[in-house]
Amino acid sequence: MNKLYFTVFAVALLFDCNKNNGWKKLAENPNYIHRSVREVSEVMLHDIYSPPVASRIYAYITVAGYEAARNGDKNYLSLAGQVKGLDSIPKPEIGKTYCYNLAAAHAILTVGKILVMSEGRIEAFHSGLMDEFKNTDMPDDVYQNSIAYGKLIADRIIKWAGKDNYKHTRSLSKYNVQTDDATWKPTPPAYMKGVEPHWNEIRPFLLDSAQQFKPAKAVDFSKEPTSYFYKLAVAVREAGQHLTPEQSTIATYWDDNPFKVNTNGHTMFATKKISPGGHWINIAGLVCRQAKADYVRSAETYACLAVVIADSFINCWDEKYKSKVIRPETYINQYIDQNWMPLLQTPPFPEYTSGHSVVSNASAVVLGKLFGDNFAFTDSTEVEFSIPARKFKSFKAAADEAAISRFYGGIHYMPSIVNGVDEGTRIGNFAINKLKTRK
């Protein structure tokens, strides 16, 4: 009888222990980080943010997530004191138990709600995600501690974001189109005004200034058929007229135009796609899953990549609105072939340098540092836009394809791509040498 009692008691105790600790296994699941970042991406896609603005949002939400998540592994270091303007981060209280995965997801979504227009969309997702944690056997004090800590992190990040000069740039004048022949002009079909002409005034995350990695001087403008500039434009036109099916696929795959304007007779409508930076953020998520990265390493990957992407846009946009280089579409239509059209819709900002080239190569350097230079992966980012996935043998191979896609698409001259690749590579190398996320 005593033996039977002891057996029943032992089984019951084991069951009770498993029940009371089941939440710990759930709390290690990195999908909460991935899903939270992805939700903000979906909302930005819906709200139509320009690539620079989207990069800013990614940086703040992912730093928030990382600063909460890193407490789950004592080998990870804070970004406070490493990124500009962030001098401190609240620490967990000694003696309290936390689920840092929950705190990280809460911080990401709390910051996201502040930085986007459609905060109700994030709120609905946020509420549902928090219920998933509530509906486990997680002790109530652990849940409350984690939510409170995530909120502390979010509040600190929101305060930090509020001092990056973004609000001031909202009050500055729009870009005034200049009348001289050499400078950028709005392009069809919507003839949109220049996007974010004052983006170089945004506080960088790692860079010393928006001009730190200034590219080679843009090619001098000329209308003369014997000039180098004219020949560059001819090369864009000829490439566009003789694209192979593979080149067309590459151009379309990396289009990443958040707001493509379409015309049908007298009707004009828009189609939305993920931003260039968002494409690489999504690649980061795919790679983390493939590498079976835990939630702390996943949060680290997002944050390191996002701050470098944000700095890449700041550096690139500084040059764009200083050199103000005319787009191939405008130049070719005016001086070479008035009926020529590029495969891709020309983005609404100056040509030099290629943002895709800068951002993609900076991203490749960072991801190569985190996962290895020869990490092969399949990118399915564009599947939701009815474009098949593509396989790459390395991050650099993907970055190079993204860069040349802009030449195939007819929206950049070759020097913009070549020099943009160099610019992005230098930014990426600077970042990985400056950032220290592990002891």
Secondary structure by P-SEA (a helix, b strand, c coil): caaaaaaaaaaaaaaaaaaaaaaaaaaacaaaaaaaaaaaaaaaaaacccaaaaaaaaaaaaaaaaaaaccccccccccccccccccbbbbcccccccaaaaaaaaaaaaaaaacccaaaaaaaaaaaaaaaaaaccccaaaaaaaaaaaaaaaaaaaaaaaacaaaaaaacccbbbbcccccccccccccccccccccccccccccccccccccccccccccccccaaaaaaaaaaaaaacccaaaaaaaaaaccccbbbbbcccbbbbbbbbcaaaaaaaaaaaaaaaacccaaaaaaaaaaaaaaaaaaaaaaaaaaaaaccccaaaaaacccccccccccccccccccccaaaaaaaaaaaaaaaaccccbbbbbcccccccbbbbbbccaaaaaaaaaacccccccccaaaaaaaaaaaaaaaaaaaacccccc
